[in-house]
């Protein structure tokens, strides 16, 4: 289990179910969020998605 920084009650466990398609969808969401005007919420979401990618080894 990996605890996400800044989130006290969220833990992620590396699963084999994450695949190239899942990462591609995460990358699409990241690209869409980066096109929006940056807010604190959007920046937190981007950090969280990048953290998930790191946990999964991408």
C-alpha positions, 0 to 999 in steps of 0.5 A: 500500500502507498499513501498519497501525500496530502491525503490522510485517508487514501491508500493505493495498492499497486494492482496488475489491473492497470494496463496501457489503456488505463494509463492512456486514459489517465494521460488523456485526463491530464492533458485535458486538465492542463488545458484548463485555467489552473486552479488549486483543485485542478493542480491537486488533481494533476498531482494525484494523477501523476502520483498514480502513474508513479505508483504504477511504474509509468 
